[in-house]
Amino acid sequence: MQVCILGPVRVGPAGVVPGAGVRALLARLALAPGRVVGAETLVDDLWTDRPANAANAVQAVVSRLRKALNGHPVVVEAVAGGYRLAVGREDIDATAAESLLAAATAALRAGDAPAAATDAGRALDLWRGEPLADVGDAPFAATEATRLATLRLDLRRTRVEADLRRGAHADLPAELAALADDHPLDEALLVQLMRALVATGRPAEALAAYEAGRERLADALGADPGPQLRAVHLAVLNQDRSALRLGTTAAGDGVRPAPTATPLRLRRSATPLLGRDDELAAVEALLGDARLVTLLGPGGVGKTRFATEVALRRVDRTGRPVHLVELAGLRAAEDVLPAVLTALGVREVSLIDRSAHPVVRSPVERLREALADSDALLVVDNCEHLVEAVAPVVHEMVTASAEVRVLATSRTPLAVDGEVVHPLPALALPPDGVDQLGYPAVRLFHDRARAARPAVLLDPAVVADVCRHLDGLPLAIELAAAKVRSMSVEQIAARLDDRFGLLVDGPRTAPERHRTLLAVVRWSWELLDKGEQAVLRRLSVLPGGADAATAAAVCGYDGVLVDPALAGLVDQSLLVVDESGGVVRFRLLETVREFADAELLAAGERAAATDALVAWAAELTAEARPHLRGPGQVTWAGTLAREHDNLVAGLRAAIDGADSQAAYTIAATMCWYWAVQGLHSEVSAWAAQVLELTGPVDDDTVVVLCSVAIPNLLIHGADRNSGATMLRLRRIVSSGRVLDPVVRALGEMILGAMNPRPERQERVRAAVAAADDPWIESALTLFDSFTADNDGRPEDSRRLGRTAFEGFSEIGDQWGVGMAAMTLGMNEAVSGDGSVAVGLLDQAVRSFEALGARMDGRQVELLRAIVRIRAGDVARGVTELTELLDAYPGDSGVVTLAESGLGEAAARMGDPVAMLSHYEDAVAAARAPEPTGPLQLRVVALAGAAMARLRTGDEDVDDLLDDAFGFAIADGDRPVIGLVAVAYGRIAQARGDATRAARLIALGRRLSAIELLGDITHPALAELPEPDERLLGAERDRVRDLTAPAVVREIAALVRPDEDIRTSGGRPAP
């Protein structure tokens, strides 16, 4: 099937479609395969409230659907008046089911019952859950879901009729009884139930079913049974099998005889099972091949509920016998086998054995006899506390008959031959910025909270945060949702630090072990041995999980054997196993970690475990530091990424414990790593805390930390911290103390970035030469390239950038390659070849991706898209910007630059309305209360918006340019200051001040400024006339030999004559 809607909406075998709105559109088009669905019909069917711009809304959701379908052989075609899904009826599961129903009905008319049963069975197998349950509140969904439910019921009736006629009677009574319960007034189902009961030798029950049905009809409708039902009643009374049209069971035809009736002990839940459709299908497939499937998972993940659903679906679909064996209440091993026999309805002595000395068989013999030739499913629930006793009993079950199936639930495997283990995961949790209610964890909380208090206010983002803190565990979510009777969801979120005190008072119908969250976890804890308990306690200090080596280093003191304990904790489902890149890591669910932390405190071990954590973190970061430059950079960046949360925990513990040497060691490496990742706020925040520690630390480590910290501290402007750090660095480097040559060169280079005086620059170059290190040499060359660019010397910047790029490439340093490629790419974009610029920016993206530097990589992707637009590839640039907006809708930095780029694209396409709209969105993001990204982005947005207004004849731009200039001065990037100067010059020209215009534009161009929207010519946009060439030429000659600082001072004097504005003089080395 290409598109599946009989369950969660899917494309292809397992293609998940993101977003309820997109799924709704796909489902609506799939209901009319190959046919055109009008745009107005889509508006009515997809939105409860008509969108303000309906046409744009349809186009937007179609665009998102096409993106989701990328890579699948399913195409959405735009045709006159609407859209069409280019597939056939056989490619859609719902329409394929309709075709199979028609074929089955025709086969019945032709007397071919086996063919009818096959076609109807194939159609029923297409259902994977509730149709259209994940398309949100689309208006068409309720009607179509009802129609599809009717289709399924018709298929079941047809398949049952075929089975009755072909003599496959054995499984029908149970299935039809359940159907009749669900549809108590459906006379056709009652007719089939009576016929099935007669076919299996139970005519008295058929007559009783008739009487019960007659009473229901009278009570509900005041009506008597219809003629078909009365005719079947008469045929049962007369024992007229021919009138009942029942086939005969031929020997050897594979049709089973009627089983002995046993009571069904499964309880149908009053609420639907959410988010488990794929898991249900997977387990049902496993049960088709394996005799024993064990559902593994931590307490509260929903194993019992899930297993019950599997069993009920089996009964509903096949009518085969199902037995539930509940072990939670047992405490003795010898009680397991009797509990299984009781569930099977097996007696000690047969009721028909009337002899004076009846034969008493052993329990195992009676078990094997009861299951011989059986095709029953036995659900054996809660095995973990008696697993040694359960395993041999289950072995007897699955070897008694080739058709018997056992579905066990446990927190640890049974270790029985042929066992297939299926770990049941927690409910799926939404990432930030997506349709929260489309995820089952959030939907579960939402549904249970509404049931507890219908008027409760539920912020989906807060609900999603609660569900994340509860690890997506259904039991914990249900306990939390019940608290809305007396608390808001925000209050619940605030109380989750004490989740065990909060999440009590579960449903009275729940087992005692499920009444509180604490009881759920303690049940598992009490099954552990002493070593396993010790390791679990100690793992709580590792918030990021651990591989075996890390666990051994942190948890292995006092003679505890860590490896066997890890294996035992995994078997008890108290550790989650994640595997990536050939490495297995062990992770505690947050709920288990909080419990383990409390046990660590109670055992008096927290100080020892914390000391072990700090020692491990210091050792690992000391080993990593020299590898963060050069060919080992990518590998070690990956290691630090995996251990990030643990290393931060170690750093925090070292600071809290005033362990200066450990804190500086960890911080020096982590701040370098964060700087490479573009996480500058992390560097400044942690470095400031560590630098306050005054205990003994080796000089090399202090110099490295100060050198990395200073550029990041200065991002938000000079302050006391940055000044004190520079003073400390200068004292150590200038003191004559013995330092590693590379470390000394790094310190000198950072100090040189702050002081352009010739004597300081000579010290820098002497230190770099003494270090004789290719990385330091390339880093200095890259910094010189930045300086040249900032001084308005683009050719020098380009030459130095190429040299740095070659040097970093030769030593395999991806950060250096990425930074050099980005610098060269932007230089090419300003005054060179656009295609060359795009190629260089492609390289920068690849390098940052290799390091996992998402922040820098994202920014380069935005810049690359804008360069594409400026180079003439507008369509591709717009596509890339739109995709980035979709991927990071809450990132104001992305919104600022992407909307600016889309505004420029609109200008190039001659659409002034869209141009202004995009720039207005960019300005709103730039002025957000807590904007992200560098200050340059805000300058581009504000200055670009000013130029956009000017291109539409609107000169009301002073507030925009004033803000832009303030940000540019604070940032200190001179080409960005020049950009604002050119914009001021354009405004001056528009207002008739040609002299001021020429002066500002010449000053801005002296700083190699990019001119926003200046090169665009289109009839829909107002022209930006150049100043008088004589005036401009004179100003150009005058400013040619001015230093960059002098140019900035002159711009400031023109723009803000009453202020004494100074800049830092350039960007420090990254």
MITORMI-110253 format. One record per residue (C-alpha): x, y, z; residue in one letter. Coordinates in steps of 0.05 Angstrom, whole numbers, plus 5000, padded with zeros to 4 digits. Layout:
BEGIN
XYZa ...
***
This chain:
BEGIN
500050005000m 502550694983q 498051065032v 494950765095c 489251095134i 486350485169l 490150665231g 495451215239p 496351565172v 502551295138r 505751345070v 509350725046g 510750135093p 512650565153a 513151285131g 510851735188v 507552385164v 509052965211p 503553445232g 496153315242a 494353815187g 498853485136v 496252795155r 489053055148a 490553305077l 493752645057l 487952245085a 482752695051r 486152624983l 487151874994a 479651795003l 478952014930a 484851664897p 486451934828g 480652424831r 480953174838v 478853464905v 476954194898g 480654734937a 474254974969e 472454264989t 479254205022l 478154855060v 471454595086d 474153905103d 480754105136l 479054715179w 473454805229t 474255565224d 475755815154r 482856105149p 483456845135a 487056705070n 484256025050a 487955954985a 494656085018n 492955615075a 491455045026v 497855194987q 501955185051a 499354515075v 500154215005v 507354465005s 508654125072r 505453485048l 509753474985r 515853555030k 513552975073a 512452545011l 519452674985n 522651994971g 515951634966h 512651444899p 506551854917v 505452514883v 500553084897v 498653404832e 495854104825a 490254114773v 485154634754a 480954794815g 484254324864g 489153754879y 489653014864r 493552444894l 496552074835a 495151364859v 490150814843g 484850504887r 489249914900e 494650374929d 490150614987i 488450125042d 481350395052a 479450354979t 482949684972a 478749435030a 472349674994e 474449294931s 475848664971l 469048715005l 465848744936a 469848144914a 468047754977a 460647914969t 460847684896a 464347044917a 458946894968l 453546994915r 457346514870a 457645994925g 465246044934d 465546115010a 473145985016p 474646544966a 469947015003a 473346855069a 480246985039t 478247655008d 474747905071a 480547675115g 485548035071r 481548665077a 480948615153l 488448515158d 489249225130l 486749535195w 492449765241r 488350155291g 482950695293e 482451035225p 483751785222l 485151835297a 491452255285d 488752785238v 486753285291g 479853605289d 479153615213a 471653655200p 471453075150f 474652585198a 468852405243a 464152235185t 469451835148e 471651465211a 464451245222t 463951025149r 470350625155l 467950305220a 461750085183t 466149815127l 470049405177r 463649135208l 461048945139d 467548585125l 467148195190r 459948005176r 462047765107t 467947365132r 463647055187v 458346865136e 463646545092a 466346155152d 459345915171l 458145665100r 464945325093r 464444975161g 469845385197a 465445455259h 469945345318a 472346055331d 466046425313l 461846425377p 466846815418a 467947325362e 460547415348l 458947465422a 463748055428a 460948375365l 453848295390a 455848625456d 458649215417d 452449255371h 446749015415p 441149205366l 444348905303d 439748335284e 444348075229a 449947955279l 445047605326l 442847155269v 450146965255q 451446845329l 445546365335m 447745985273r 454945935300a 452545675367l 448345135333v 454244955288a 458644845350t 453444415385g 450444935431r 443245025409p 440745195479a 445545785481e 442945995412a 435846015439l 438046395501a 441646905456a 435146995417y 431147135480e 436347635504a 436347985436g 428648005434r 428548345502e 433748865480r 429749035418l 423349105459a 426649545512d 430549995465a 425850045405l 419149755427g 419749275368a 419448525356d 424948135320p 424948195244g 423047635196p 430247385185q 431547325260l 424846975272r 426246485215a 433046295245v 429646215313h 424645735283l 430245345247a 433845265313v 427545015347l 426444515290n 433844325287q 433744495213d 441144565195r 439744645121s 435545255135a 441345545175l 446045455115r 451645145156l 457444805122g 460244145147t 467144055176t 470743535134a 476143115167a 483043375153g 480844045124d 484544435177g 478244685212v 478644595287r 473144265328p 469444705378a 473644835439p 471344725509t 468145365532a 472345755583t 470846435613p 474547025583l 478047385641r 480647975601l 477948655621r 476249145566r 478949835585s 474250415588a 479350845553t 483050735486p 490250515482l 494051115454l 500251125412g 501450375407r 498850195338d 505750045309d 507749655371e 501349255368l 502549065296a 509748875311a 507948425370v 502248095331e 507147945276a 512047645326l 506547205355l 505346935285g 512246615284d 514646555357a 511246135410r 513646585467l 514047345464v 516047715527t 514248445534l 519748795572l 519549475604g 520149865668p 514349915717g 508950375693g 510550325619v 503849975606g 505849245594k 499448955624t 494949435587r 498649295522f 498448535530a 490948575545t 489848965481e 493748455440v 489347905470a 482848265458l 484748425386r 486247685376r 479347495404v 475848025362d 479547825299r 479847075304t 475446845363g 481046385385r 481446235460p 485346705505v 487146595578h 489947095627l 494746865682v 495847415734e 502047315777l 502747985812a 499147745874g 503247115882l 509247085929r 511246345929a 514345965870a 509945365882e 503745785868d 505445915795v 503245265763l 496645235802p 495145945779a 496245745706v 491745135713l 486345555746t 486646055689a 485745475640l 479845195679g 483344535691v 480744125751r 484543635796e 479543085777v 474843065717s 467543165735l 465742575691i 470642095725d 465641755772r 469941165791s 471440995863a 478841115851h 479541685801p 486341785768v 490042395795v 495042645745r 500943105761s 499843855750p 504843865692v 501243285659e 494543635666r 497644275638l 500443915576r 493943535566e 489844175570a 494144505517l 495043915471a 492644105401d 490644795429s 491645445392d 490345875453a 494046505471l 496146535544l 497747215573v 502447105633v 502647775669d 507948045717n 513247495716c 519247875743e 518847715817h 517846965805l 521846885741v 525646265763e 519045905776a 515446195715v 520645995664a 519845235668p 512145285669v 512245715607v 517045225574h 511744675586e 506345115556m 509945275491v 512244555480t 505344255493a 502744465424s 505744775362a 499845265359e 499945515431v 502546225440r 504846555505v 505247305514l 508947455578a 509948135612t 516048225656s 521448705676r 526648165662t 527047635607p 524746915622l 530846605588a 526746045558v 528745715493d 525346045434g 523646675473e 523147315432v 523947945474v 520248575454h 522149195495p 515949635503l 518250355498p 515250945534a 510251365496l 513051815442a 514652525464l 514453135419p 520553545403p 519954295412d 515954695362g 511454145333v 504253935339d 504353725412q 497553385414l 499552945356g 504152555404y 501152005447p 504352205513a 501252905509v 494652625483r 494352145542l 495352695592f 490353135555h 484952605553d 485752385625r 486053105650a 479653285613r 476252675643a 478452895712a 476353635703r 473153805637p 474354565644a 481754505659v 486354965619l 491854565585l 497754915553d 500454385505p 507554625514a 507054555590v 503653875584v 509253645537a 514453875588d 510853485643v 510752865600c 518152935584r 519852985658h 515752355669l 519651985614d 513251855574g 511151305624l 503651215618p 502451065691l 506251685714a 502652105663i 495851845685e 497551975758l 499752685741a 493652815698a 489152615756a 492153185797k 488553705755v 482553605799r 485854075848s 491954365812m 493554725747s 498154385698v 503254925712e 503054765787q 503954025770i 510054195728a 513054595785a 512154025834r 515553475793l 522053545832d 518153165885d 514652685837r 514352115888f 510752565938g 506152855884l 504152245844l 500051855894v 492751645899d 492051255835g 485350935814p 482250495867r 481449955814t 489049935803a 493549415837p 496949665900e 503649685864r 500750185814h 497250645864r 503451095871t 509551225828l 514051045887l 510850365894a 512050215820v 519550345825v 520450025894r 517349375868w 523249315820s 528449565871w 526749005920e 528348485866l 535648715860l 541648425896d 546348865937k 551248995880g 545749185832e 542749655883q 549549985895a 550850105820v 543850365809l 544650865867r 551351105840r 548951165768l 544351725792s 550252215792v 550952105716l 545052485685p 547352315614g 547751565623g 554251195615a 557950675575d 560950085612a 567650435621a 564651075650t 560050665695a 566050265721a 570050895735a 564451245773v 560850655806c 566350135817g 569150345884y 568849925947d 569749285908g 563049315871v 563048915806l 559949375756v 559248955692d 554848405722p 550748935758a 549449305693l 547148655660a 542448525719g 539649225717l 538349165642v 534848505653d 530448835706q 528649395657s 531549915704l 536650135652l 535050345581v 540150105530v 541950575473d 546750375418e 550050845369s 556450785329g 558050105358g 557750365430v 552550145481v 550450645533r 546050535594f 541051065614r 536451155674l 529451405663l 528652055701e 523651735748t 528451175765v 534251665772r 530452075824e 528951445863f 536251215859a 538651905881d 534351855944a 537151165958e 544251445948l 542951976000l 539851466048a 545951016041a 550651586058g 554351505992e 553052165956r 559752485973a 563651865951a 559751795886a 560652545871t 568152505883d 568551925835a 564652325783l 569352925790v 575552495785a 572952155722w 570952815690a 577753135703a 581452535676e 577252495612l 577653245597t 585153265609a 585952695559e 581353045509a 584253745510r 590253665462p 585753285412h 580753855404l 585254145350r 587753735292g 585753065263p 582752775327g 577953355335q 571753025306v 572652385345t 573652745411w 568053235398a 563552625391g 566152345457t 564953005493l 558053055462a 556152365488r 558752515557e 556553245557h 551353225612d 555852795656n 561753275647l 557453865664v 555053505727a 562353385744g 564154115732l 558354345776r 560553865831a 567854105826a 565654835832i 560954685890d 566554295925g 571654855911a 576254345876d 579954865835s 584654405797q 578953945775a 574254525759a 579454885715y 581454235681t 574354055663i 572454775644a 578554885600a 576554305555t 569054405558m 569555155543c 573954995483w 568854475461y 563054965471w 566755505432a 567755025374v 560354865377q 558455605375g 555455575446l 558556225469h 553756345527s 555755675557e 563055885554v 561956565587s 557256295641a 561555715664w 568356055655a 566056635699a 564256155755q 570755755751v 575256365747l 572756585815e 575855975847l 582456145881t 585555475897g 592055215867p 591755065792v 597254945741d 598855545697d 597755195630d 590555025648t 589155745672v 591956035607v 587755575563v 581455735601l 582656485601c 584456465527s 578056115508v 573756525556a 575857225536i 572957255465p 566456955491n 566057415551l 566858015503l 561057805459i 556358195503h 561258765514g 567058895561a 565558845635d 569058705701r 569557955687n 572858035619s 577558575645g 579758145705a 580757535660t 585157925611m 589258205669l 590357505697r 592257225629l 597157805617r 600457705684r 601756965673i 604057025601v 608557615615s 611457345680s 616656895649g 613556275680r 614855625643v 608955475598l 607654975542d 609755345478p 603055235445v 599355485506v 603756105510r 602556255436a 595056175446l 595156665505g 599457165467e 594857125407m 588657285449i 592257875482l 594458115414g 587258105390a 585658615445m 591759055432n 593759235360p 600159595380r 606259375340p 610259135401e 604558685423r 603758405352q 611258255351e 610557855416r 604857465384v 608757275322r 614957095363a 610856635408a 607456305348v 614256195315a 617055895379a 611255425385a 612655135316d 605654855313d 601654825247p 595054925282w 597355555319i 600355825255e 593855705216s 589756005273a 593956645272l 593156685196t 585656615203l 585457155255f 589557615209d 584357475155s 578857705203f 582758325220t 583858505147a 576458415132d 574758855191n 579659385168d 576459415099g 582059035063r 578158495027p 583758254981e 588458155040d 582957805078s 581757335019r 589157175011r 590157025085l 583656635088g 586156175032r 592656055068t 588955885133a 584255435095f 590055045065e 593554995132g 587554735170f 585854255113s 592953965115e 592553805189i 585253575186g 582254085233d 574854135215q 573454745258w 578955145224g 576854895155v 569655105169g 571455795196m 576255945139a 571355695086a 565756125117m 570256745116t 572456615044l 565356475023g 562657125050m 568457505018n 566757184951e 559457344962a 560858094971v 565558204912s 566957554877g 563656954844d 556956734874g 557756004854s 564755994885v 561756294948a 556355764952v 561655214943g 565755495001l 559655555045l 557854835028d 564754635055q 563555035118a 556954685129v 560154005120r 565654165169s 560954425223f 556353825213e 562253355223a 563453695290l 556153705310g 556654465312a 549354585297r 549055325316m 554655525268d 552455035215g 545355315218r 547856025210q 552155835150v 546155485118e 542256125124l 547856535094l 548756035038r 541356085020a 541756845018i 547956804975v 544156354927r 538656874922i 543657424907r 547056984856a 540456894818g 538356204844d 532256514879v 527855894879a 532855444913r 534855984963g 527556094981v 526455344989t 532455285036e 530355875078l 523255615083t 525754925105e 530055255159l 524155655184l 520055015188d 525654655224a 527055215276y 520555605284p 522155835355g 529356075341d 529056825335s 536056845303g 533756375248v 527256765238v 531057425235t 535957215181l 531156755142a 525657275138e 530757795116s 533057335061g 525857195040l 524657945038g 530558034991e 527957464948a 521157794944a 524558444923a 528258084867r 521657784844m 518358464844g 513458334901d 513758944947p 508058704991v 511458045007a 518158415014m 515358875068l 511758305103s 517957875108h 522158455134y 516858635185e 517257915211d 524857965213a 524558615253v 519558305302a 524457725314a 530358205320a 526658605373r 524357975411a 525258015487p 530657475486e 533357435415p 538256895395t 544156935348g 549557475338p 547958215336l 549658255262q 543157885247l 539058425280r 542858955242v 541458615175v 534058565192a 533159285215l 537359595160a 534159145108g 527159345132a 529160075125a 531559965054m 525259575038a 520960145061r 525160625020l 524360184958r 516760284965t 517461034973g 516661045049d 522061475083e 519661325154d 525760925173v 529461315227d 527460855284d 529860245246l 536560535228l 537660815298d 536760125328d 540959805273a 546760295286f 546460165361g 546959415350f 552559505299a 556759925347i 555559435403a 557858875359d 563959235333g 564058885265d 566259445219r 563159195153p 556559155190v 557459875215i 558960055142g 552459705120l 548460175165v 552460775141a 550660615069v 543360555088a 543661245122y 546861515059g 541161245016r 536061575061i 539962235058a 539862194982q 532462054981a 531362675025r 535463114979g 541963175020d 546962964966a 553163175004t 551362775067r 549262185023a 555962164986a 559862215050r 556161645086l 556061185026i 563561285014a 565161155087l 560860525087g 564060255024r 570960385053r 569059865106l 567159355052s 559859405069a 554558965037i 549159415006e 542259125022l 537359134963l 541859634928g 543159234865d 535859054851i 532259374792t 524959224782h 519059644757p 515159484820a 520559794865l 522760514872a 529760654845e 535460824892l 539161374855p 546661434866e 549362074895p 552562564848d 558662214819e 563062824829r 561262854903l 561862104912l 568562074876g 571362624919a 569162284983e 571861614959r 578661924947d 578462275015r 576861655056v 581361165018r 587261235065d 583461325130l 584360775182t 578360355198a 577560635268p 577761335239a 572261155189v 567860885245v 568861515286r 566861955227e 560661535214i 558661585287a 559762345285a 555062395226l 549661925254v 550062095328r 553762755335p 552162835408d 555062165431e 562261935442d 561961255408i 567760775409r 568160055386t 572659485407s 576459555343g 574958885314g 573058165328r 577457755373p 579957085350a 574456555356p 
***
